[in-house]
């Protein structure tokens, strides 16, 4: 599987995305041919430039179209009638739908009546479709993204001066990891946020991959603080132990009952926590208490922290980032005399029958649980 990793340390925009993918190896001629089939009348060029000493590609869209507003159905029709590959059409359409949902929510209107303003202009249509075409040219199957540098300060828009991130950008990146560093200006645009939020299946560190190419897409300005580029890494998924970043949420609790804590643990697991533990503590004034610790995917940090505050008596939580190593795993099946049991097997050969499957068979047949575990393990080893 081919992976594209968006490293948005200086933010992300549509033209930066296209430039980075071209720099990583997407054929500009093939990309231009796909964009021309949209019938916008625009022309395209790629400028080789540098940002704080890093060579990068700057993608330009030149046009004279005077139509300032477009609605989502018209844009989707343009994409559908083009000669873009089917997967590229789907990706571009999905990005515009996501963007349309955000704009509709921000302005309180039905999605089909949203005026896309700058987003619906030819340059942004070209940026989103260009990114989708370039991903297809590079054979990308899955995208991932770093935490996103959104910038700070204010930005001038057709709706006046707005804080950064703008309402649409903040909505698009809801529950995704973001931060602000560098100059006080908009570093991540709604178009860039929509591309990342729609196409990236995960946010965090670089996934386990074998890097085949790297590309840099230049932003409009050259900053003194850092290189104003979007970096993309293109490569194949590898079987290496994967380094992942998780959020750890903790709270010391001395006035919640066991029933309340047990219910909170169930809610946290049901809401996507990777792990939840409760440890006994001796707290101030010699009070017995509990340490509730939640390991969460970064994009679920805020909702899970909110759940701890809502479902327990604590008035505050501690949140910090931690790195973990995860071996690649696969699910196989062992057939026992009482039914099938899923087996979780790691890359190093370690395996374990799934508890839920064994428990279900034990309850249904009356066979001791330990016997079902043993038989499932025996059958797995026998047929491996």
C-alpha positions as CSV (number, residue, x, y, z in Angstrom):
1,X,0.0,0.0,0.0
2,X,1.3,3.4,-1.0
3,X,1.1,6.2,1.6
4,X,1.3,10.0,1.4
5,X,2.2,11.8,4.6
6,X,1.4,15.5,4.8
7,X,3.9,17.2,7.1
8,X,2.1,20.5,7.9
9,X,4.7,22.0,10.2
10,X,4.3,25.3,8.3
11,X,0.6,24.8,7.6
12,X,-1.2,23.5,4.5
13,X,-3.0,25.1,1.6
14,X,-4.3,23.8,-1.7
15,X,-1.4,25.2,-3.9
16,X,1.2,24.0,-1.4
17,X,-0.3,20.5,-1.6
18,X,-0.2,20.4,-5.4
19,X,3.3,21.8,-5.5
20,X,4.6,19.3,-2.9
21,X,3.1,16.3,-4.8
22,X,4.6,17.6,-8.1
23,X,8.0,17.9,-6.4
24,X,7.6,14.3,-5.1
25,X,7.2,13.0,-8.6
26,X,3.7,13.6,-10.0
27,X,3.9,14.3,-13.7
28,X,3.0,18.0,-14.3
29,X,1.9,17.4,-17.9
30,X,-0.5,14.6,-16.9
31,X,-1.8,16.7,-14.0
32,X,-2.3,19.7,-16.4
33,X,-4.2,17.5,-18.8
34,X,-6.6,16.4,-16.1
35,X,-7.2,19.9,-14.9
36,X,-7.8,21.2,-18.4
37,X,-10.6,18.7,-18.8
38,X,-12.5,20.7,-16.1
39,X,-13.2,23.4,-18.7
40,X,-12.3,26.4,-16.6
41,X,-10.0,28.0,-19.2
42,X,-7.2,28.4,-16.7
43,X,-3.6,27.8,-17.4
44,X,-1.1,26.2,-15.0
45,X,2.6,26.5,-14.4
46,X,5.1,25.2,-11.8
47,X,7.8,27.5,-10.5
48,X,11.0,26.2,-9.0
49,X,11.8,28.3,-6.0
50,X,13.3,28.3,-2.5
51,X,11.8,28.9,1.0
52,X,14.5,29.6,3.6
53,X,17.0,27.6,1.6
54,X,14.8,24.6,0.8
55,X,14.1,24.0,-2.9
56,X,10.4,23.7,-3.5
57,X,7.8,23.8,-6.2
58,X,5.3,26.6,-6.4
59,X,2.0,25.8,-8.2
60,X,0.3,28.7,-10.0
61,X,-3.1,28.9,-11.6
62,X,-3.7,31.8,-14.1
63,X,-7.2,32.7,-15.2
64,X,-9.4,35.6,-16.2
65,X,-12.8,34.2,-15.2
66,X,-15.0,36.8,-13.5
67,X,-17.4,34.4,-11.9
68,X,-16.8,34.9,-8.2
69,X,-19.4,32.6,-6.7
70,X,-20.1,28.9,-7.4
71,X,-22.4,26.5,-5.7
72,X,-21.5,22.9,-4.7
73,X,-23.7,21.1,-7.3
74,X,-22.0,23.1,-10.1
75,X,-18.6,22.2,-8.9
76,X,-19.5,18.6,-8.5
77,X,-20.8,18.6,-12.1
78,X,-17.5,20.0,-13.3
79,X,-15.6,17.3,-11.6
80,X,-17.9,14.5,-12.8
81,X,-17.7,15.7,-16.4
82,X,-13.9,15.8,-16.5
83,X,-11.5,13.2,-17.6
84,X,-10.0,12.8,-14.2
85,X,-9.5,9.2,-13.0
86,X,-12.4,7.9,-11.0
87,X,-10.6,7.8,-7.7
88,X,-9.4,11.3,-8.2
89,X,-13.0,12.4,-9.0
90,X,-14.2,10.8,-5.8
91,X,-11.5,12.3,-3.6
92,X,-12.0,15.8,-5.1
93,X,-15.8,15.5,-4.7
94,X,-15.4,14.3,-1.1
95,X,-13.1,17.3,-0.3
96,X,-15.6,19.8,-1.7
97,X,-18.5,18.1,0.2
98,X,-16.6,18.4,3.4
99,X,-15.8,22.0,2.7
100,X,-19.5,22.6,1.8
101,X,-20.6,21.1,5.1
102,X,-18.3,23.4,7.1
103,X,-19.3,26.6,5.1
104,X,-23.0,25.7,5.5
105,X,-22.6,25.3,9.3
106,X,-20.6,28.5,9.7
107,X,-23.1,30.6,7.7
108,X,-26.3,28.7,8.8
109,X,-27.5,27.9,5.3
110,X,-28.3,24.7,3.4
111,X,-25.2,23.1,1.9
112,X,-26.5,23.4,-1.7
113,X,-27.0,27.1,-1.3
114,X,-23.5,27.9,0.0
115,X,-21.6,30.5,-2.0
116,X,-18.1,29.2,-2.1
117,X,-16.5,32.7,-2.7
118,X,-12.7,32.2,-2.9
119,X,-13.1,28.4,-2.3
120,X,-15.3,28.2,-5.4
121,X,-13.0,30.2,-7.6
122,X,-11.0,28.6,-10.3
123,X,-7.7,28.5,-8.4
124,X,-9.2,26.6,-5.5
125,X,-11.1,24.2,-7.8
126,X,-7.8,23.6,-9.5
127,X,-5.9,23.1,-6.2
128,X,-8.3,20.5,-4.9
129,X,-8.7,18.7,-8.2
130,X,-4.9,19.0,-8.8
131,X,-4.2,17.4,-5.4
132,X,-6.5,14.5,-6.2
133,X,-5.0,14.0,-9.6
134,X,-1.4,14.1,-8.3
135,X,-2.2,11.5,-5.6
136,X,-3.6,9.2,-8.3
137,X,-0.5,9.8,-10.5
138,X,1.7,8.8,-7.5
139,X,-0.4,5.7,-6.8
140,X,-1.3,6.8,-3.3
141,X,-3.8,4.5,-1.5
142,X,-3.9,6.2,1.9
143,X,-3.0,9.6,3.3
144,X,-1.9,10.6,6.8
145,X,-1.1,13.9,8.3
146,X,1.0,15.5,11.1
147,X,-0.5,17.8,13.7
148,X,-1.4,21.0,11.7
149,X,0.2,24.4,12.3
150,X,-2.8,26.7,11.8
151,X,-1.0,30.0,12.4
152,X,-2.4,32.9,14.6
153,X,-3.5,36.5,14.4
154,X,-6.2,37.6,11.9
155,X,-6.9,37.4,8.2
156,X,-8.9,39.6,5.8
157,X,-11.8,37.7,4.1
158,X,-14.9,38.6,2.2
159,X,-16.7,38.4,5.6
160,X,-14.3,40.9,7.1
161,X,-11.4,40.4,9.5
162,X,-11.5,37.0,11.1
163,X,-9.3,35.3,13.7
164,X,-7.0,32.5,12.7
165,X,-7.9,29.8,12.4
166,X,-11.0,31.0,10.6
167,X,-14.4,29.5,11.5
168,X,-14.4,27.1,8.6
169,X,-10.8,26.0,9.2
170,X,-11.4,25.4,12.9
171,X,-14.6,23.4,12.1
172,X,-12.8,21.3,9.5
173,X,-10.0,20.5,11.9
174,X,-12.3,19.7,14.9
175,X,-10.9,16.8,16.9
176,X,-7.7,16.9,14.9
177,X,-4.4,17.9,16.6
178,X,-3.5,21.5,15.8
179,X,-1.1,24.2,17.2
180,X,0.2,27.7,16.3
181,X,3.8,28.5,15.7
182,X,5.6,31.1,13.6
183,X,4.4,34.4,12.2
184,X,1.0,35.8,13.2
185,X,-0.9,35.0,10.0
186,X,-3.0,32.3,8.4
187,X,-0.9,29.3,7.7
188,X,-3.6,26.8,7.1
189,X,-6.4,27.8,4.7
190,X,-9.9,26.2,4.5
191,X,-8.9,24.5,1.3
192,X,-5.8,23.0,2.9
193,X,-7.8,22.0,6.0
194,X,-10.4,20.3,3.9
195,X,-7.8,18.3,2.0
196,X,-6.2,17.1,5.2
197,X,-9.4,16.5,7.1
198,X,-11.0,14.6,4.2
199,X,-8.1,12.5,2.9
200,X,-6.0,11.8,5.9
201,X,-7.2,8.7,7.7
202,X,-5.0,9.4,10.7
203,X,-3.1,12.3,12.3
204,X,0.2,12.0,14.2
205,X,3.8,11.0,13.5
206,X,5.1,9.5,10.3
207,X,3.5,6.0,9.9
208,X,5.6,2.9,9.4
209,X,6.7,3.3,5.8
210,X,9.6,2.9,3.4
211,X,10.1,6.4,1.9
212,X,10.3,6.4,-1.9
213,X,10.2,10.2,-2.5
214,X,9.9,13.5,-0.7
215,X,8.4,16.7,-2.0
216,X,8.2,20.3,-0.9
217,X,5.4,22.7,-1.9
218,X,6.1,26.4,-1.4
219,X,3.7,28.9,0.2
220,X,3.4,32.5,-1.1
221,X,5.8,34.1,1.3
222,X,9.3,33.4,2.7
223,X,9.3,33.6,6.5
224,X,12.3,34.2,8.8
225,X,11.1,31.8,11.4
226,X,10.9,28.6,9.3
227,X,10.6,27.4,5.7
228,X,7.1,28.1,4.4
229,X,6.7,24.8,2.8
230,X,4.4,21.7,3.0
231,X,6.5,18.5,3.0
232,X,5.1,15.3,1.7
233,X,6.6,11.8,2.1
234,X,5.6,9.2,-0.4
235,X,6.3,5.5,0.2
236,X,5.1,2.0,0.9
237,X,3.7,0.8,4.2
238,X,6.3,-1.3,6.0
239,X,6.2,-4.1,8.5
240,X,8.4,-2.2,11.0
241,X,7.2,-1.7,14.5
242,X,5.1,1.5,14.3
243,X,5.9,4.5,16.4
244,X,2.7,6.3,17.4
245,X,1.9,9.2,19.5
246,X,-0.9,8.9,22.1
247,X,-2.5,11.3,24.5
248,X,-2.5,10.3,28.1
249,X,-5.4,11.7,30.3
250,X,-5.1,11.3,34.1
251,X,-7.1,12.3,37.1
252,X,-6.6,11.7,40.9
253,X,-10.1,11.0,42.3
254,X,-11.0,10.5,46.0
255,X,-14.8,11.1,46.0
256,X,-16.3,8.9,43.3
257,X,-17.9,5.5,44.1
258,X,-16.7,2.2,42.5
259,X,-19.9,2.1,40.5
260,X,-19.3,5.6,39.1
261,X,-15.7,4.8,38.1
262,X,-16.7,1.4,36.6
263,X,-19.4,3.2,34.5
264,X,-16.9,5.9,33.4
265,X,-14.4,3.2,32.3
266,X,-17.1,1.5,30.1
267,X,-18.1,4.9,28.6
268,X,-14.4,5.7,27.8
269,X,-13.9,2.4,26.1
270,X,-17.1,2.7,24.1
271,X,-16.0,6.2,23.0
272,X,-12.7,5.1,21.5
273,X,-10.1,5.0,24.3
274,X,-7.2,2.6,23.6
275,X,-6.9,1.6,27.2
276,X,-8.3,2.7,30.6
277,X,-6.9,1.8,34.0
278,X,-7.7,2.6,37.6
279,X,-5.0,2.3,40.3
280,X,-5.4,2.7,44.0
281,X,-3.8,5.8,45.6
282,X,-3.2,7.3,49.0
283,X,-3.9,11.0,48.5
284,X,-3.5,14.1,50.7
285,X,-5.0,14.0,54.2
286,X,-4.4,10.2,54.0
287,X,-7.5,9.7,51.9
288,X,-7.7,6.5,49.8
289,X,-8.3,7.4,46.1
290,X,-7.9,6.2,42.5
291,X,-5.7,7.2,39.6
292,X,-7.8,7.1,36.4
293,X,-5.5,6.9,33.4
294,X,-6.9,7.0,29.8
295,X,-4.7,6.3,26.7
296,X,-6.4,8.0,23.8
297,X,-5.8,8.6,20.1
298,X,-4.7,12.3,19.7
299,X,-7.8,13.1,17.7
300,X,-10.1,11.9,20.6
301,X,-8.2,13.6,23.3
302,X,-10.7,16.4,23.9
303,X,-13.9,14.4,23.8
304,X,-12.4,11.8,26.1
305,X,-11.1,14.4,28.5
306,X,-14.6,15.9,28.5
307,X,-16.1,12.5,29.3
308,X,-13.8,12.1,32.3
309,X,-14.9,15.5,33.6
310,X,-18.6,14.7,33.0
311,X,-18.7,11.1,34.4
312,X,-16.5,11.4,37.4
313,X,-16.2,13.9,40.3
314,X,-12.8,15.3,39.3
315,X,-12.5,19.0,38.7
316,X,-9.5,18.7,36.4
317,X,-7.4,16.4,34.3
318,X,-3.7,16.2,33.3
319,X,-3.0,15.6,29.6
320,X,0.3,14.8,28.0
321,X,1.7,13.2,24.9
322,X,3.5,9.9,25.0
323,X,5.1,7.7,22.3
324,X,4.5,4.0,21.9
325,X,5.7,1.2,19.7
326,X,3.2,-1.0,18.0
327,X,4.0,-4.2,16.2
328,X,2.1,-5.0,13.1
329,X,-0.7,-7.4,13.8
330,X,-3.1,-9.6,11.9
331,X,-6.2,-11.6,12.7
332,X,-6.4,-15.2,11.8
333,X,-8.9,-17.9,12.7
334,X,-8.6,-21.2,14.5
335,X,-11.5,-23.8,14.2
336,X,-12.2,-25.6,17.4
337,X,-14.7,-28.5,18.0
338,X,-17.0,-25.8,19.5
339,X,-16.7,-23.1,16.9
340,X,-14.2,-20.6,15.3
341,X,-12.0,-18.4,17.4
342,X,-10.1,-15.4,16.1
343,X,-6.4,-15.3,16.8
344,X,-4.4,-12.1,17.1
345,X,-0.9,-12.6,15.8
346,X,2.0,-10.1,16.0
347,X,4.8,-9.8,13.5
348,X,7.2,-11.5,15.8
349,X,5.1,-14.6,16.0
350,X,3.4,-13.9,19.4
351,X,-0.3,-14.8,19.3
352,X,-3.3,-15.0,21.6
353,X,-6.9,-16.2,21.1
354,X,-9.5,-13.4,21.3
355,X,-11.1,-13.5,24.8
356,X,-14.5,-12.5,23.6
357,X,-14.7,-15.4,21.1
358,X,-13.5,-17.9,23.7
359,X,-15.9,-16.6,26.3
360,X,-18.9,-16.8,24.0
361,X,-18.1,-20.4,23.2
362,X,-17.6,-21.3,26.8
363,X,-21.0,-19.8,27.8
364,X,-22.7,-21.5,24.9
365,X,-21.3,-25.0,25.4
366,X,-20.5,-25.2,29.1
367,X,-16.9,-26.1,28.2
368,X,-14.3,-24.5,30.6
369,X,-12.9,-21.3,29.3
370,X,-9.3,-22.5,29.8
371,X,-10.0,-25.6,27.7
372,X,-11.2,-23.5,24.8
373,X,-8.2,-21.2,25.1
374,X,-5.9,-24.2,25.0
375,X,-7.7,-25.9,22.0
376,X,-7.7,-22.6,20.0
377,X,-4.0,-22.2,20.6
378,X,-3.4,-25.9,19.6
379,X,-5.4,-25.6,16.4
380,X,-3.6,-22.3,15.5
381,X,-0.2,-23.8,15.9
382,X,-1.2,-27.0,14.2
383,X,-2.3,-25.1,11.1
384,X,0.3,-22.4,11.0
